Amino acid sequence: MTNAETLIRKGKRSAAAFVQAECMAKKAAAAGGSSSTSKPSDSVPSPPAHLQALLDHLLHPSKDIGDFETIDWCRWLVGGGQEPEDFSNKVQEYNNTMMCGLVWTANFVAYRCSTCRISQCMSLCRDCFHSGNHIQEGHDYNMFKSQAGGACDCGDSSVMRTSGFCSKHGRNSKEKMPGPPDELMCVAENMLPKMILRLVQHLREKSVLSSAGGGDDNASAGGAGARHRVSLDDAEGFLTLLHEFCDMGSAMRSVIIGCLVNHKIYTNLTEQILSDDSEYASFMRQSSEKYKAALAGLPSPEPPSKYCHCPALCENLVHSSFLEELLFWTVRYEFPQKLVCLLLNMLPDQKYKDLFTRAFVLHYSRMSTLLDKSGISETLSNRVIHVSVQLFSNEALTLKMTENLHLLHIIVFSIKNMMSTVLTLNTLGDEQQNYHEVVDCGEHVMKDHCYWPLVSDLNNVLSHPSIAYKFMEDEKQLAMWFDFLPMFQGMNVNTREMRHHVEFEPNTYYAAFSAELEASASPMWSLVSHLKDSSTRHLTLNVIKHCLGAIKRWFDAIYFLRPDQLDRLKMSFHLPLHRYFSVFVRQAVKYQGFTLDDLLPDNRTLQLMMMHPLAVQVAFYEIMSQMWVRNGLQIRGQAMTYIQCHFSNSMVDPDLFLLQLCATRLDPSTFLKTILDRFHVQQWLSLAKDSEFDPRNLVDQEHEIPMMESALIFLVSLLTLRTNLGLSEQDLTRLEMITLLCMEDRTHSTLSEQMPEKNGNGVPEDFEAVLSEVGSFREPQFEPGGVMQQGMYVPKPEVWDTMYDPIYVLLRAVHRRDFQSSFDRFISYVQRNGKLNSGSGEKNATPWPPWRLPTPCDESFTDPRVLLHSRYSH
């Protein structure tokens, strides 16, 4: 009778007690008879003979990994003869972790406290939130339903302030608790390496497509995804058992972590056995071949020559621990939730977190190639974010990865590589001379936002000042970034239909707007947020230098050498390079002591830079004047999105600021003549008999008056808006809130949602203070029939008297009816309060809109009203 059969006959409890005694005896012998309570060393544990035989029988690769009896035997054995529940409770008594680390999946309800957070991604589980001081001290918190999954950050001082920790974690946790006694953990130390090996064997075995699948590794993404999910369903029970072990607390987790990160254990169990002459060694050789084939089937994209030295971009990936191989299989199997949560459960251990993050970065470029090929792209994106957000929210750890493994280069390279697969020739410039390529917004990568996890990681990483500084001072990094941004410059070109209505309206425009906002504007605002004073002048100058170079190269690529080369019938709403230049110049002048002379290019380049933002403005007003009606409803949707609250700060505002700079730097007659010409109204304002006649007849007679009105509105906006020319952040918050309240009464939630945002930061810090200053709360009321009307905020009287600005309302009015509504409400106010100054004596006469004199410009900028001093204006 074999040792395994002998133990099985004893029954689970007796066998478990026997192997525990055997383990303790071996431990005592190895220690020279002393009863040391020190932690296990990095040496490779060798199970005693009886336990070894029993594990070889229970965990044999030929057996089903999900066999209930096997799992139950493992559950009993690790407890050394105790009831599994009693053993679990006993181990938990030695849980002295300083962090919560509770891992959850999608649709879990969690909490976020803006008062306590350091990272925007900070979140808390229910127990830690209610055990903290957030409610009692009136913190600014919210409850949310998790979309991608997450983990509790309580106890992690790199993500949240220590004052917000609950009573169980951080400084409040049990400190200097003695470790568990040897007899409690000795069986686990001997069993767990074999259990982890069994999981790895299963993952290797199932990685090969069955003969029914054709054995082709290039099978459809959907089919591969289905195969992977089925294969891990077999291991559901086994993974659940490992989860149970993790839930026992830090004492058991440290044993598991020791097995995962120990190089000797990995080598001993996966490589040294290969030279033996046995049935098991033969199986392991076959397993190794399947593993190598899987590695070859997940190559890294070929990097530029200057990044070939980067370990994470090397062609050959070498694993040296179970942790690294398990992370590889996590990627290969498209982030199965059970396996992901198992690996995340151990992140409270700092050594493990460092090694796990390193392994994740090494696999990052390979992971990125799956996002657009997977049959479950949206699910996969959420699961990738579930992992990365736990790692990159820690500034010190992220900085270490940036310095040692070139994390920033890897992320940007991965995004650029994904976008390079969907490039097409741009049609905005001269089609004969153009060689510029942009992303095709109709492709799966763009429509289904496959790039979102990569961009989210970049924004998370750039939220840390130390990493953002490295990004902006690294010449290679900026060169790569400004090679990437032109892929969006001039994408989704619109061509005005002059004869027939489009047969099929394209549905790609929102993909283009989302891409520019997420992949271009959000990183821009993250970078700008760290440029607050003169200490970072050199970084701002470096970005502007690279941006100007990219703009000039773009002009060459589309063969745009003169202002008159711009096609009046074509335009794109997407000019990220111009907007980067605009935003960084504004930041440099306003906060860092630069002058415009230090930053602006020569007038010839500036005039070329003016033309495309001006074309966007002209097209916007043409669309609103019904001149693009043959292009269908989608073109109006683009115009409305351009000024919508989530996009306005990143699109229309930088465009107008750049045009205001051009207005004050270029020759006034050249500037004004260009505007009037582009708005098709120069002939209207010319008294010359031989004024130029446009043979193309771009403007029908019915559109002449609306375009004249549009040109005047645009000029007034250019002269009076101070969004980027002098308003403080608080003044800007006040103006935005007044504009929203003047259009219609709004609830608190609606106001907070519709405030223009930068980088997804949500409402401004002074939101509540400004709201109390300009708004009055109207209590909920019951309407006839018993329906209760929500409580609303309404403008205070002084808003209508001195603050309502019709020009700014026009800028922010997504629908023209919003502007009309604000004006009607103004009229109603002045009539109701007897403030109408009517010379005719009519009580209900319609007043003029209350045009406001613009506020003073910041002294660093020139007031655009200098245009009015030009002889051309008169």
MOBEL-V109501 format. One record per residue. N is the residue number from 1. RES is the residue in one letter. PSI is psi as a letter, one per 30 degrees, with the letter a starting at -180 (none if undefined). NEAR is the number of other ideal C-beta (glycine too) atoms within 10 Angstrom. Layout:
# MOBEL-V109501
n={N;N}
res={RES;RES}
psi={PSI;PSI}
near={NEAR;NEAR}
This chain:
# MOBEL-V109501
n={1;2;3;4;5;6;7;8;9;10;11;12;13;14;15;16;17;18;19;20;21;22;23;24;25;26;27;28;29;30;31;32;33;34;35;36;37;38;39;40;41;42;43;44;45;46;47;48;49;50;51;52;53;54;55;56;57;58;59;60;61;62;63;64;65;66;67;68;69;70;71;72;73;74;75;76;77;78;79;80;81;82;83;84;85;86;87;88;89;90;91;92;93;94;95;96;97;98;99;100;101;102;103;104;105;106;107;108;109;110;111;112;113;114;115;116;117;118;119;120;121;122;123;124;125;126;127;128;129;130;131;132;133;134;135;136;137;138;139;140;141;142;143;144;145;146;147;148;149;150;151;152;153;154;155;156;157;158;159;160;161;162;163;164;165;166;167;168;169;170;171;172;173;174;175;176;177;178;179;180;181;182;183;184;185;186;187;188;189;190;191;192;193;194;195;196;197;198;199;200;201;202;203;204;205;206;207;208;209;210;211;212;213;214;215;216;217;218;219;220;221;222;223;224;225;226;227;228;229;230;231;232;233;234;235;236;237;238;239;240;241;242;243;244;245;246;247;248;249;250;251;252;253;254;255;256;257;258;259;260;261;262;263;264;265;266;267;268;269;270;271;272;273;274;275;276;277;278;279;280;281;282;283;284;285;286;287;288;289;290;291;292;293;294;295;296;297;298;299;300;301;302;303;304;305;306;307;308;309;310;311;312;313;314;315;316;317;318;319;320;321;322;323;324;325;326;327;328;329;330;331;332;333;334;335;336;337;338;339;340;341;342;343;344;345;346;347;348;349;350;351;352;353;354;355;356;357;358;359;360;361;362;363;364;365;366;367;368;369;370;371;372;373;374;375;376;377;378;379;380;381;382;383;384;385;386;387;388;389;390;391;392;393;394;395;396;397;398;399;400;401;402;403;404;405;406;407;408;409;410;411;412;413;414;415;416;417;418;419;420;421;422;423;424;425;426;427;428;429;430;431;432;433;434;435;436;437;438;439;440;441;442;443;444;445;446;447;448;449;450;451;452;453;454;455;456;457;458;459;460;461;462;463;464;465;466;467;468;469;470;471;472;473;474;475;476;477;478;479;480;481;482;483;484;485;486;487;488;489;490;491;492;493;494;495;496;497;498;499;500;501;502;503;504;505;506;507;508;509;510;511;512;513;514;515;516;517;518;519;520;521;522;523;524;525;526;527;528;529;530;531;532;533;534;535;536;537;538;539;540;541;542;543;544;545;546;547;548;549;550;551;552;553;554;555;556;557;558;559;560;561;562;563;564;565;566;567;568;569;570;571;572;573;574;575;576;577;578;579;580;581;582;583;584;585;586;587;588;589;590;591;592;593;594;595;596;597;598;599;600;601;602;603;604;605;606;607;608;609;610;611;612;613;614;615;616;617;618;619;620;621;622;623;624;625;626;627;628;629;630;631;632;633;634;635;636;637;638;639;640;641;642;643;644;645;646;647;648;649;650;651;652;653;654;655;656;657;658;659;660;661;662;663;664;665;666;667;668;669;670;671;672;673;674;675;676;677;678;679;680;681;682;683;684;685;686;687;688;689;690;691;692;693;694;695;696;697;698;699;700;701;702;703;704;705;706;707;708;709;710;711;712;713;714;715;716;717;718;719;720;721;722;723;724;725;726;727;728;729;730;731;732;733;734;735;736;737;738;739;740;741;742;743;744;745;746;747;748;749;750;751;752;753;754;755;756;757;758;759;760;761;762;763;764;765;766;767;768;769;770;771;772;773;774;775;776;777;778;779;780;781;782;783;784;785;786;787;788;789;790;791;792;793;794;795;796;797;798;799;800;801;802;803;804;805;806;807;808;809;810;811;812;813;814;815;816;817;818;819;820;821;822;823;824;825;826;827;828;829;830;831;832;833;834;835;836;837;838;839;840;841;842;843;844;845;846;847;848;849;850;851;852;853;854;855;856;857;858;859;860;861;862;863;864;865;866;867;868;869;870;871;872;873;874}
res={M;T;N;A;E;T;L;I;R;K;G;K;R;S;A;A;A;F;V;Q;A;E;C;M;A;K;K;A;A;A;A;G;G;S;S;S;T;S;K;P;S;D;S;V;P;S;P;P;A;H;L;Q;A;L;L;D;H;L;L;H;P;S;K;D;I;G;D;F;E;T;I;D;W;C;R;W;L;V;G;G;G;Q;E;P;E;D;F;S;N;K;V;Q;E;Y;N;N;T;M;M;C;G;L;V;W;T;A;N;F;V;A;Y;R;C;S;T;C;R;I;S;Q;C;M;S;L;C;R;D;C;F;H;S;G;N;H;I;Q;E;G;H;D;Y;N;M;F;K;S;Q;A;G;G;A;C;D;C;G;D;S;S;V;M;R;T;S;G;F;C;S;K;H;G;R;N;S;K;E;K;M;P;G;P;P;D;E;L;M;C;V;A;E;N;M;L;P;K;M;I;L;R;L;V;Q;H;L;R;E;K;S;V;L;S;S;A;G;G;G;D;D;N;A;S;A;G;G;A;G;A;R;H;R;V;S;L;D;D;A;E;G;F;L;T;L;L;H;E;F;C;D;M;G;S;A;M;R;S;V;I;I;G;C;L;V;N;H;K;I;Y;T;N;L;T;E;Q;I;L;S;D;D;S;E;Y;A;S;F;M;R;Q;S;S;E;K;Y;K;A;A;L;A;G;L;P;S;P;E;P;P;S;K;Y;C;H;C;P;A;L;C;E;N;L;V;H;S;S;F;L;E;E;L;L;F;W;T;V;R;Y;E;F;P;Q;K;L;V;C;L;L;L;N;M;L;P;D;Q;K;Y;K;D;L;F;T;R;A;F;V;L;H;Y;S;R;M;S;T;L;L;D;K;S;G;I;S;E;T;L;S;N;R;V;I;H;V;S;V;Q;L;F;S;N;E;A;L;T;L;K;M;T;E;N;L;H;L;L;H;I;I;V;F;S;I;K;N;M;M;S;T;V;L;T;L;N;T;L;G;D;E;Q;Q;N;Y;H;E;V;V;D;C;G;E;H;V;M;K;D;H;C;Y;W;P;L;V;S;D;L;N;N;V;L;S;H;P;S;I;A;Y;K;F;M;E;D;E;K;Q;L;A;M;W;F;D;F;L;P;M;F;Q;G;M;N;V;N;T;R;E;M;R;H;H;V;E;F;E;P;N;T;Y;Y;A;A;F;S;A;E;L;E;A;S;A;S;P;M;W;S;L;V;S;H;L;K;D;S;S;T;R;H;L;T;L;N;V;I;K;H;C;L;G;A;I;K;R;W;F;D;A;I;Y;F;L;R;P;D;Q;L;D;R;L;K;M;S;F;H;L;P;L;H;R;Y;F;S;V;F;V;R;Q;A;V;K;Y;Q;G;F;T;L;D;D;L;L;P;D;N;R;T;L;Q;L;M;M;M;H;P;L;A;V;Q;V;A;F;Y;E;I;M;S;Q;M;W;V;R;N;G;L;Q;I;R;G;Q;A;M;T;Y;I;Q;C;H;F;S;N;S;M;V;D;P;D;L;F;L;L;Q;L;C;A;T;R;L;D;P;S;T;F;L;K;T;I;L;D;R;F;H;V;Q;Q;W;L;S;L;A;K;D;S;E;F;D;P;R;N;L;V;D;Q;E;H;E;I;P;M;M;E;S;A;L;I;F;L;V;S;L;L;T;L;R;T;N;L;G;L;S;E;Q;D;L;T;R;L;E;M;I;T;L;L;C;M;E;D;R;T;H;S;T;L;S;E;Q;M;P;E;K;N;G;N;G;V;P;E;D;F;E;A;V;L;S;E;V;G;S;F;R;E;P;Q;F;E;P;G;G;V;M;Q;Q;G;M;Y;V;P;K;P;E;V;W;D;T;M;Y;D;P;I;Y;V;L;L;R;A;V;H;R;R;D;F;Q;S;S;F;D;R;F;I;S;Y;V;Q;R;N;G;K;L;N;S;G;S;G;E;K;N;A;T;P;W;P;P;W;R;L;P;T;P;C;D;E;S;F;T;D;P;R;V;L;L;H;S;R;Y;S;H}
psi={k;l;e;e;e;e;e;e;f;f;l;e;e;e;e;e;e;e;f;e;e;e;e;e;e;e;e;e;e;f;g;g;f;l;i;k;g;l;l;k;a;g;l;j;k;j;k;l;e;e;e;e;e;e;e;e;e;e;g;k;f;f;l;k;f;g;k;e;e;e;e;e;e;e;e;e;e;f;f;h;f;l;k;e;e;e;e;e;e;e;e;f;f;g;j;h;k;f;l;d;g;k;k;l;a;k;g;k;k;a;l;k;j;f;e;f;k;e;k;f;g;k;l;k;l;e;e;e;e;f;f;a;g;e;e;e;g;h;l;j;l;l;k;l;k;k;e;f;l;a;l;k;g;k;f;j;f;f;e;l;k;f;f;g;k;l;f;f;l;b;f;f;l;k;l;h;k;l;l;l;l;e;f;e;f;e;e;e;e;f;e;e;e;e;e;e;e;e;e;e;e;e;e;e;e;f;f;k;k;l;f;f;f;f;g;j;f;g;l;k;e;e;e;e;e;e;e;e;e;e;e;f;e;e;g;e;e;e;e;e;e;e;e;e;e;e;f;f;a;e;e;e;e;e;e;e;e;e;e;e;f;j;e;e;e;e;e;e;f;f;e;f;f;f;f;l;i;l;e;e;e;e;e;e;e;e;e;e;e;e;e;e;e;e;e;f;f;i;l;k;k;j;l;l;e;f;g;f;f;k;e;f;g;l;e;k;k;k;k;g;l;e;e;e;e;e;e;e;e;e;e;e;g;h;i;k;e;e;e;e;e;e;e;f;f;g;f;f;j;e;e;e;e;e;e;e;e;e;e;e;e;f;g;e;e;e;e;f;f;f;e;f;f;k;f;h;e;e;e;e;e;e;e;e;e;e;e;e;f;f;e;g;f;j;e;e;e;e;e;e;e;e;e;e;g;h;e;e;e;e;e;e;e;e;e;e;e;e;e;f;f;h;k;l;k;k;g;e;a;j;f;e;f;k;g;k;k;l;k;j;f;f;l;e;e;e;e;g;h;f;f;e;e;e;e;e;e;e;e;e;e;f;f;k;e;e;e;e;e;e;e;f;f;j;e;e;e;e;e;e;e;g;f;e;e;f;f;f;j;g;l;h;k;k;k;k;k;f;e;l;k;k;e;k;k;l;h;f;e;f;e;e;e;e;e;e;e;e;f;e;e;e;e;e;e;e;e;e;f;f;i;f;a;f;f;g;e;e;e;e;e;e;e;e;e;e;e;e;e;e;e;e;e;e;e;e;e;g;h;j;f;k;e;g;f;k;k;f;f;k;l;k;g;j;i;e;e;e;e;e;e;e;e;e;e;e;e;e;e;e;f;g;g;l;l;e;f;f;e;k;a;l;e;e;e;e;e;e;f;f;e;e;e;e;e;e;e;e;e;e;e;e;e;f;g;g;f;g;f;f;f;a;f;e;e;e;e;e;e;e;e;e;g;l;e;f;f;e;f;f;d;e;e;e;e;e;e;e;e;e;e;e;e;f;e;l;k;e;e;e;e;e;e;e;e;e;e;f;g;h;g;e;e;e;g;k;f;k;e;h;k;k;k;j;f;f;i;f;j;l;e;f;f;e;e;e;e;e;e;e;e;e;e;e;e;e;e;e;f;f;k;g;e;g;g;f;k;l;e;e;e;e;e;e;e;e;e;e;e;e;e;f;e;l;k;l;l;e;e;e;e;e;e;g;k;k;l;k;h;g;f;a;k;l;e;g;e;e;e;e;e;f;e;f;k;k;k;k;l;k;l;k;l;k;f;g;k;k;k;l;k;l;k;l;k;l;e;f;e;e;e;f;f;k;j;e;e;e;e;e;e;f;j;e;k;f;f;e;e;e;e;e;e;e;e;e;e;e;e;e;e;f;g;h;g;j;j;j;f;f;g;k;e;g;k;k;l;l;k;i;k;k;k;k;l;k;l;k;f;f;l;k;k;f;f;f;e;f;f;k;f;f;f;none}
near={7;12;16;19;12;14;24;17;10;14;11;19;14;13;22;26;19;20;27;22;17;20;25;17;12;18;20;14;9;12;12;7;7;10;11;11;10;9;13;16;9;10;10;15;22;13;21;21;11;19;26;17;17;26;23;15;17;22;20;14;16;6;13;13;21;16;14;9;12;20;17;14;21;23;17;22;25;30;24;22;19;19;11;16;9;11;22;19;12;16;25;14;14;20;18;15;18;21;24;24;25;21;23;18;16;15;9;17;11;22;20;21;21;14;15;24;21;19;19;17;19;23;25;29;23;14;14;25;22;12;18;26;16;21;12;7;11;9;17;14;18;10;11;12;9;17;12;18;23;26;26;25;32;30;23;27;15;15;21;25;14;13;13;24;27;22;11;18;23;20;11;16;20;12;8;5;13;8;15;23;12;19;14;20;23;26;27;24;19;26;25;24;25;19;21;21;22;21;20;20;21;22;27;23;17;20;21;18;15;11;7;7;15;11;10;10;15;8;13;12;17;11;14;22;20;14;19;21;14;11;18;21;12;15;21;13;16;23;20;13;17;20;14;15;23;20;15;22;19;25;21;25;23;20;26;24;21;20;23;25;23;22;14;13;22;24;14;16;19;20;11;13;17;12;8;12;6;9;9;12;14;12;16;22;13;14;20;15;12;16;21;11;13;18;18;12;12;16;13;24;16;10;19;14;7;11;16;11;10;19;14;24;23;15;10;8;17;9;19;14;19;23;23;22;21;20;25;23;21;23;19;21;21;24;23;22;17;16;20;20;20;21;20;23;20;21;21;22;20;13;11;20;21;17;18;25;23;21;23;24;23;24;21;24;22;20;25;25;18;20;22;20;17;20;14;17;22;12;16;22;22;20;23;27;22;25;27;24;21;24;23;28;26;24;18;10;18;25;17;15;25;23;13;11;19;22;27;23;23;26;24;21;25;26;23;18;18;20;25;14;15;20;15;13;12;23;17;27;24;13;13;6;14;17;11;23;17;24;26;20;24;15;18;14;21;23;15;15;19;24;25;20;26;29;20;21;25;26;19;22;26;26;22;24;14;14;24;22;17;19;24;23;14;17;10;12;18;21;14;19;25;21;16;20;23;21;23;22;25;26;27;25;17;20;14;19;15;11;5;7;10;13;6;6;13;14;12;16;19;16;21;23;23;19;26;24;20;19;24;23;24;20;23;21;18;23;23;21;16;19;21;12;9;13;10;21;16;12;22;24;17;17;25;21;14;20;24;20;14;23;23;15;14;23;19;13;18;22;15;20;13;10;16;8;15;17;15;16;13;17;27;22;25;29;29;27;25;21;26;27;24;24;25;26;24;23;21;26;22;16;17;20;12;20;11;15;7;14;19;19;16;7;13;12;14;15;19;19;25;23;18;25;22;23;20;20;22;22;25;22;19;25;22;18;19;13;24;23;14;14;19;16;8;16;23;16;17;23;19;16;20;21;18;17;15;18;21;20;22;24;25;23;23;27;22;22;21;25;22;25;26;23;22;18;17;18;12;17;13;15;22;19;13;19;22;19;17;22;22;21;20;18;15;15;11;12;5;7;5;6;11;10;7;12;6;8;9;15;19;9;7;10;16;15;12;16;21;17;13;22;21;12;16;21;19;15;19;19;17;18;21;20;23;24;25;18;17;10;10;14;14;19;22;21;21;23;28;24;25;24;25;27;23;13;19;19;13;17;9;15;20;17;14;19;20;22;19;18;21;15;13;15;19;21;13;14;17;13;12;21;20;12;15;19;22;15;13;13;7;10;11;9;8;5;5;6;8;9;11;13;13;20;21;15;23;16;12;11;21;21;13;10;20;23;21;21;17;21;22;19;19;22;19;17;12;10;11;17;21;13;16;27;18;12;18;20;17;11;18;15;16;9;11;7;12;16;8;12;6;6;6;9;9;8;13;12;14;7;17;15;11;14;6;18;13;10;17;17;7;16;20;16;18;24;14;13;21;12;9;13;7;13;12;6}
